[in-house]
Amino acid sequence: MSIQKKLKKKTKKFIKSKHMLSSLTVASFLESTIVPIPLEAILVPLMQARREKLWLIALMATLGCIIGALFGYALGYYLFDAVGDWIINTFSTPEQFEGVKQKMENQGFWFVITLGIVPVPFQIAMLAAGATKYSLTLFLIAATIARSIRYFGLAIIVYYAGDKAEKLIRKHKTKTMIALTVIILAMWGVNSFF
């Protein structure tokens, strides 16, 4: 059984649970820190089943991710020397991380927004931001914007598409990610120009 099918099965179990929102926040925290699970596989069916809590679900997913981002930043800031090599080798390569570090130092805000939206491990941006001592305020603003676009974007799709949302997302996910990436990169380029 694939990971997505297992997640869907587990999602159905806690849809009606009184711990649904707190469980979602924890899952979002874990997804953004140590377990690269596809949170969308949980969110979309959950949002469809609990439309009365649609916006609250998006908010809790965003909140869990922001707490995770703060944790990842702190890890990079305080413990990079101790655990940085393990994290880099787990989620990336030393060469990739060095490139990320350079981007953080030069254009951190837009870099964090881009990594927060596109489907790449966000852990890289968190660790690099902390390791380079990038502004915590700017990092949290960029992470909040990026993850809000991602999770509230799903909520908007579920709000308008209803039960067809999952099929719609599957069909247009790649095109949407490419379009969002191009838009963010264009905004990044315009910002760098001025």
N, C-alpha and C positions, 0 to 999 in steps of 0.2 A: 504494500500500500504506500503510495507516495506521501510525502510530508504534507502537501496541501490537503489531501483527502483526510489524513489523520487530524489535521488542524480543524477542518470543517466539522468532523465528527465531534471533536471536543468542544468546538464553538457551540454546537447545538445543545450540549449539556449545560453550559453555563449561561445561555441566553436568558433564562428565567431566574437565574440565581440572584440572591440578594447581594452577592459579592461580585456581580458582573463588572461594575465600574472600577472597583479597586483592582480586580484581576486584570482588567484591560490596562490600567495604569502600570501595573507591575510588568505585564507582557511588553508594553511599549518601552519601559525602562530597560528591560532585558534585551529587546531587539536593538536598542540604540547603543548598548554597551558591550555585551559579551556574546549574545546569541543571535547570529544573523538570520532570524526567522522572517519570513515574509508576512509582516503584520497585516497587509492588505487582505490576505487570505482569511483572516479572522474578522477584520473590520467590516468588510462589505456585507457578508451574511448577517453579522450582528446588527449593523445599521438597518438592513432590510427588515429584520425580525422585530427590532425595537425602534421603529420610526418616531415614536413619541419622545425618545431620548437621543435622537439623531445628532443634534448639535452638542449635547453633553458628552456623547461617545467620542466625537471628534476632539472636543476640548480635553477630555481625560487622556486620550492617546497622545495629543500634543504635549500635555503636561508631563506625562511619563517620559516622553522623549527628551524634554527640556531638562528634567531632573537627571536623566541619563547623560545628557550632554554636559551638564555641570560636573557630574562625576568623572566623565572622561577627560574633561578639561583639567580637573584637579589631579587626576592621575598623571597627565602629561606635565603639569606644572610642578608637582611635588615628587613624583616617583619615576620620572622618565629614566633616570640613571639606573634604577633598580629593575624596572619591568618593561622599559621601552623596547628593548631588543625582542623580548618574547612577543609583545603585542605587534610589533612591526612584522616579525616573521610569521605570525598567525594570520594577520589580515592583509599583508602587503609584502613588499620586498624592500630592502634598504635603499635601493635606487629610487623606487617609487616614493618612499617616504621622504627622501632628500628633496625630490622635486616638489612634493607637497609642502615641505617646510619652506622652500624658497617662495612658493606661491603665497603661503601664509604671511610671510614677512613683507612681501610686496603688495599683495592685493587681498588681504585676509577676509574682509567683509563679503565681497562678491564670491570669493572662493568657497566660503562656508555655505552661502546660499545655494550655490551650484551643487555642491556635494550633498546638501540636505534634501535636494529635490530629485536628483538623478539616482537611479538604482545602483549605487556603489556603496561600499561600507562607510557609513558616516563616522565610524570609530577613527578613521584616518584623520579627518578634519579635527575631531575633538582632541586627539593626542597631539597633533601638530600645533594647534592653537595654544594648548597648555605648555608644550615644550618650548615654543618660541616666545612665551609670555605675552601673547597677543592680548589686546584689551578684552577683559572678561565681559564688560558691558556690550561692546560691539559684537562679540562672539555670541552672546545670548540673544541679542536682537536679531542677528542674521539667522541663527538656528531656529528661533521662534517663527520668523517669517517663512523660512523654508519648510519647516514641518507643518505649519498652519496651511500653507498652500497645498501640501500633500494630503493632509487628513481632512481639512475642510473642503478641499476639492472633491474628495470621495463622497463626503456628506452631500454636497451640492448635486453630484451625479445621482446618488440614491434618492434624494429629495425629488428630483425631476423625472428620473427613469424608473423609480420604484423597483419592482421585481426584475426588470430587464437590466438593471444596473450592472450586475456581475458579467453578463454576456457582453454588454456594451464596453465595459472596462477591458475585458479580455481582448475584444476585437480591436480596440483603438489604443491600447496601452503604449505600444512602441511608438506610434505616431505622436501621441500626446507627450511622451517623455522627450522625444526629439524636438518637438515644437517648444516645449518649456525650456529645454536646454539652450536652444537657439535664442529664445527671447532673453533669458538670463545672461547669456554670453554677450548678446548685443547691448544690453543695459550695462554690463561690466565694461565693454569696450568703449561705450559712450562716456561712462564715468571716468575711465582711464585717460580718455582724450582730453577731457576738461580738467 
